Amino acid sequence: MKRWPEALVVLQERRRRRTLQTVPERITQLIAECQAQGCSNI
């Protein structure tokens, strides 16, 4: 299997062009505050 390294390259995931979506910091803080008060189960 001389071409095994080439096959591994083909099987790898392609680079993603989009940036990953994230939750805004203020929303993360709000969820943490609600969890601390017991009014959130996220």
Helices and strands as residue ranges (DSSP letters): H 4-11, H 25-37
